[in-house]
Amino acid sequence: MEPKLNQEVINIAKAHEGPIETDAVIVGAGPVGLFQVFELGLLEIKAHVIDSLAYPGGQPMELYPDKPIYDIPAVPVCTGKELTDSLLKQIEPFGATFHLGQEVTVVQKQDDGRFFVETSKGTQFLTKTIFIAAGVGAFQPRTLKVEGLDKFEGSQLFYRVRNPADFAGKNLMIVGGGDSALDWTLNFTAEGPNKAESVILLHRRDGFKAAPASVAKMKELCDAYEMQFIVGQVTGFEEKDGKLTAVKVTGGDGVTRVVPLDVLLVFFGLSPKLGPIADWGLEIERKQLVVDTEKFSTSVPGIFAAGDVRFGTNHRVGSAVGEGGIAIAAIESYLASL
């Protein structure tokens, strides 16, 4: 999916000799970065957006385009793709220029206070501000560490769901305790074309990092015998004729049980990889950027960050987008001071 861009802005960028001069560069074209285009647009600032993916949308488009999202204000439910489509439509009037399929490799503060920015494709900017909305960086799902199990990846072992219909009518085991694990558990137990034959949720403890309402609904389904929840960890597997037939689950009681299945879905979250951002001279803690949460400014004046890229609590989409809204007042004040 390609964003609908303002042709006049594109032509100006192409004809420009030397670095593109702008007030704002946004690093990351996920929901936070896209909504920041809107926020800047209200201030009549046209942004340049850079993303390593070949299309806008960030994690929702790359990892779960068809997963239901429930925490968008005034939208009871939408998919990652629907959210991205709506954001692109919302920002269309503001004429942002997208630079996709490239990473920011150089950020240097200039004597006049601006930043020189260069990407992996050689695109150069002189910008007054940088807004980092790069999520967790590279999209690397944390994997299940069971020797030999990786040979089933892509056939019976999955770390993301691209097409829910592929799992309809199957006996599923879903591993994890976060929002993705719970959301897909509820999705595949619900009546409809994607309903699984059976669903077992496996988590290492009886405590979750998911929304309490999702956990409560899961427990209701267990009480109604519409699914199962098991406390334990996958410690082995069984196969027959080259196919995964079951996993060995070791519970807190130390007993290992064999659980038959057709498909294993694992949602352990993403491993943070800042990539080149780690070399920009910004204060970092646990592979995330440290910000002042009153302004969402980083340790370098003029560079702001919001969402999963910044150090703090786990983010849902709605709260991450809200952080960008708080940052916009500080960005406006910073630009006025130059």
N, C-alpha and C positions, 0 to 999 in steps of 0.2 A: 504494500500500500504506500503510495507516494502522497505527500502533502500537496495541497493546492497552493502554489506560491504566487506572489505578486510579481508579474513579469517585469515591471519597471525596475523593481528592486534587484531582480536577477540580472538584468541588463547592465545596471550601474555597477554591480559587483564584478561582472565579467570584464567591463571596460576599465576598471580601476587599475591604475599602475601602482605597484607597491602595496603596502599593507592597507586593508580596508579599515577606514576610520569610523568608529561607532561609539555610542555611549554604553552599550551593554552587549556582552557575550554570555550566552547561557550554555553551560556544559551539561548535556543530558536532555534527551527529548522524551522522557517519560512523563507521567501525569504532572509531576511537580514542575518540570521544566516547561511543559506546554502551557500550564496555567500561568506561569510567570510571564510568558509572552503576552497573555491577556492583561495581567496587572501592569506591565510596562506600557502596553498599548494605551491604557487609560491615561497614562502620563504623556502620551504622544511620543513614546520612545520605541523605535523599531529595533528589534533584537536580532542578533545572529545566533543561531542554535547549532551546536556541534554535538554529534553523537557517533559512537563507534558502530552502532547497528546501521543497516542499510535502509531502515524505515523508522518512522517515529513510533512512540508507544512504550518504549522501555520494557520493564519487567512484565507488565500485563500482556503486552503483545508477544514477547519472546517466550514467556514461560506458561502463561495460562490465558490465551485469547478467548477461550470458551468457558472459563471458570466464572461462576457467579460472584459478583462483588456487591456487598451489602452496605458499605459505609460511606456512600456518596450522598451528600445532603440533597433532599427532595427527589432522590432516585431510589425507589425501593430495592431494585436489583438491576444489574447490567453486567455484561461480560467485559473482559479486558478489551476486546475489539470494539465493542459498542462505546465504551468509555473513550477510547482513543479517537474514534470517529467523531464523537460529540465535541471533544476538545479541539480537534482540528477545524471543525465547523465554527466553533466559538471564536477562534483566533484568526480566522481567515481575513477579516477586515483590517487586521493590523500589519499585514505585509511583512511578516518575519521571513528571513532567508535561512534555509536549512542547509547545513553542510554535513551530509550523512556519510557513513562508512569511513570515518576518520577519527583519530584520537588527538587530543591536545597533547603535544609533546614538549612544548616550551612555553613558559610563562615568566616574563622578566619585567620588573618594575622599572619604568623610565624616569629620567630626571624631571620631566614635566608632570609626574604623578600618574600618567597612564601606564597601561600594561601592554607589552608586546607579546602577542600570542601566535604560536605557529602550530599547525596540525601535521599529522603523519603524511598528509598529501601535499604539504607545502603551502597550504592556505595561510595567509598572515593577516593579523589584525593589530590595530592600535585602539584599545578600548579603555574607557574610563572606569568601568566596573566589570566584574566577573561574578556570575551567579552559578554555583556548582550544585547541580541536581542529578548527580551521576549514579544515584542508587548505591548499590554495594560494589559498583565497578563491574568487573567481568562476571558474566552469568555462569558460575560454576556451582552446580548443585552439590551439596555434601552427599557422599555416596555411602552405601551400606558396606561395611568392611567384613565380608565373609568370603573366605578364599574360594575361588572358582565360580562364584555366583555371577560375576560380571559377564560371563559368556552368554547369559540370557538377556543382557541389556538390549533393548530395542525390539525384542520378540515377546518376552514375558516379564521382564523387569524394566520399570520406567520410573524416571525422576521428574517427569512433567507430563501433562495431558494436553495433547494438541487437538485430538478429535474424540470427544466423549463417547461417540457412537461406537468406537472400536472396542469399548469395554462392556457394552450392553449385553446382558445375558450371561456374563462370565462370573465365576466365583473369585472374588477379589479379596486380597489382604492389603489394607492400607496401613502404612507404618509412619508414625509421627504424632506430634501433639500440638502442632501450631494451627494457624488459621487454614492453611492450604489443606492439611490432612483432614481437618473437621469439615471444611466446605465441600471437599470431594466426597467424603463419607456421606454427608447429607444429600449431595447431588445424586449419587449412585443408588441410594435407598429410596429416593422419591419416585412416585409413579410418573411414568413418561417413557419416551423412546430410549432413554439412556439407562434405564433401570437395570441393575446387575441381578444376576441370579441369587447371589448372596454376598454380604459384605462383613468382613471382620476388621475391626480397627485394633491395631497393636501399638502400644506405647510403653516405654520402659517404666513408667510410674503412673499412679492414679492422680495425676495433676496435669494441667494443660496450660499452654500459653495462648490459647485461642479465645475468641469472644465467649463470655459466659453463656450467652443465649444459645450458641452453637453446641456447647458442651451439654447444656440442659436438654436440648433437643435430641442429641445423640443418646443420652441416658434414657430418655423416654422411649426411643426406638428399641433399645436393648430390653427394657421392661416389657415391651410389646412383642418381644421375640422376632423383631424384623431385622435385627443385625446382632453382632456380638462385639464385645470389647474385652480384650485380653491384656493383662499387664505382663510384660516380658520383653525379651529381645530375641531377634533372629540369630541363631548360633550355628546353623547348618542348613542343609537342604537335601532333598531326594530328587532323583531324576530317573526317567525311563525312556529309552529310545531317543535320547538327546533332548528330551523335553523336561522342563521343571514340573514336578508333580506335587511337591509339598515342601514346606520349610519346617525346620526344627526350632521350636520356640522354648527358651529357657525362662521360667517364671521366677518371681522373687523367692519362691520356696525352694529353688534349686532344682526343681523337677523339669525335665525336658520333654516336651510333647510334640508329636508330629501333626502338622495342620495341613491338610490337602488344599490346593488352590489351582487356579488357572493363570492368574496374573498377580504380580507383586508390584504395588505402587508405593514408592518411598518419598516422603516429604520431610527432609531434615533441614530445609532452608538452604541458604546460599553461603558459600565461603567468601568473606570479604576480600577483594583484591583491588586495591586502589589504583594499581598500575602507575602510569606517569604522574598522577596527582601526588603521589608520595614524595616526589622530588621537587615540589613547588615551594618548599620552604615554609609550609603551613604546620601549625601545631597539630599533632596526631596522637590519639590514644586508642589502643586496641584496633588499629587499622581503620579508624574513622576520624573525621575532622572535628577538632574541638571548636565550638562556637559559643558566643555570648547569646543565650537564648532570649534575651530581651530584644536583640536586633538581628540575630542569626548572622552576625559578622564573624569572620575567622580571625586568626591572629595577625593577618595582613590587612590593613585598612583598604577598603575597596573591593575585597573579595568576600562574598557571602556564600552560605551553604545551607541547605535544608533537605529534610527527608532522610532516607536511610544512610546517606553518605556521612551524616554528622553523628558524632558520638552522643549516645543517649539511649532512651528506651526504644523498644521495637515499635515500628511505625505501621499504622494502617494507612490506606490511600488518603482518606479524608483528613487525617491529622497531618500527614506530610504536606499535602497541598496547603493546608492552613498555615504551616510554618512559612511558606513562601509569601503568603499574604501579610504576615507580620513583618517579614524582611523588607517588603516593598517601601514601607515608610522610611526605613533606615537608608535604603538605596537612594530614594528621592532626596533625603537630607544630605547624603554624601555628595551626590551630583551637584546640588546647589552650592556646596562649599568649595567646589573647584573653580 
